[in-house]
Amino acid sequence: MMEEIQIETEFIRLDALLKLTGLVDTGGQAKAAIQQGMVQVNGESCLMRGKKMRPGDTLTAGGRSFLIAQAKESE
């Protein structure tokens, strides 16, 4: 099942996204997971921790999948 994660900015870096989702606790853990090929972006393995993730992109890691969505602006 795909979980939705909302961001309020134009993009979020992959390492920051891993922390936001709770898949890792620290930047060091995010770096290790990415370097070990444990992270997929849009269905393909990604080794760039600074990859810019934008709304519409997907992240799969740790048996979980996330869809990046733009947060709705509050009125």
C-alpha positions in Angstrom: 0.0 0.0 0.0 1.3 3.4 -0.9 1.4 6.0 1.9 1.2 9.7 1.1 3.7 12.1 2.5 3.1 15.8 2.1 5.8 18.4 1.6 5.3 22.2 1.8 8.4 23.1 -0.3 9.1 22.6 -4.0 11.3 19.5 -3.3 12.9 17.6 -0.4 16.2 15.9 -0.4 16.1 12.1 -0.3 18.0 11.8 2.9 15.7 14.3 4.6 12.7 12.4 3.2 13.9 9.2 4.8 14.0 10.9 8.2 10.6 12.5 7.6 9.0 9.2 6.9 10.5 7.6 10.1 12.4 5.0 8.1 15.6 6.2 9.6 16.4 8.3 12.7 19.6 10.0 11.6 21.3 11.4 8.6 24.0 8.8 9.0 21.5 6.0 8.8 19.9 7.6 5.7 23.3 7.9 4.0 24.1 4.2 4.8 20.7 3.0 3.6 21.1 4.9 0.3 24.7 3.8 -0.3 23.8 0.2 0.3 21.1 0.4 -2.4 18.2 -0.2 0.0 16.2 2.8 -1.4 14.2 3.0 -4.6 13.1 6.2 -6.2 10.3 5.9 -8.8 10.9 2.2 -9.0 14.7 2.3 -9.5 17.6 2.0 -7.1 19.0 5.4 -6.1 22.4 6.0 -4.7 22.3 9.9 -4.5 21.3 11.0 -1.0 20.9 14.6 -2.3 18.4 13.6 -4.9 15.6 16.2 -5.1 12.3 14.5 -4.5 9.3 16.3 -5.9 5.5 15.8 -5.7 4.6 12.8 -7.8 7.8 10.9 -7.1 7.7 7.7 -5.2 10.0 6.3 -2.5 10.3 2.6 -1.5 12.4 1.4 1.4 12.1 -0.9 4.3 9.1 -2.6 2.9 7.1 0.6 2.7 6.2 2.9 -0.2 5.5 6.6 -0.2 4.0 9.0 -2.7 5.3 12.6 -2.4 2.4 15.1 -2.5 2.3 18.9 -2.3 0.7 20.0 0.9 -2.5 21.9 0.4 -2.2 25.6 1.2 -4.2 26.6 4.2 -6.6 29.5 3.7 
